[in-house]
Amino acid sequence: MGNFLFLHELVNIPLHALELFFAVTITGGTLRTGHDPELAPDQQLIAEATFKSLPEIKNIPPPQLHRLFSNLHHLDDLYRQAPIMNPLNFK
């Protein structure tokens, strides 16, 4: 795991989550879908885990697209946004 980029708070009742964004590099292994230990197996919210390129992310339907990515044109824009969305400048 690389540097911490920023924190995004999601409040969508009944959900309240803190989303932590980090820079990552694939070095090996197999990506697996996790599970939420607070929910029963038939009530899981995590449907899949994938690595996606920016063009693949941009093809996600707008209602499902994280608002962070709605105006993103290049991955470097993500790093430029980080200080704004990370006012405490965590490292």
Residue pairs with C-beta under 8 A, 6 or more apart in sequence:
1 22
1 23
1 24
2 22
2 23
2 24
2 25
3 22
3 23
3 91
4 20
4 21
4 22
4 86
4 90
4 91
5 21
5 22
5 23
5 78
5 79
5 82
5 86
6 21
6 81
6 82
6 85
6 86
6 90
7 18
7 19
7 20
7 21
7 85
7 86
7 90
8 18
8 19
8 21
8 68
8 85
9 16
9 17
9 18
9 19
10 16
10 17
10 18
10 19
21 68
21 82
26 51
31 49
31 50
31 51
32 49
33 46
33 47
33 48
33 49
34 46
34 49
35 41
35 44
35 46
36 44
36 45
36 46
39 45
54 72
54 74
54 75
57 65
57 69
57 72
58 69
58 72
60 69
62 70
68 78
68 81
68 85
71 77
72 78
83 89
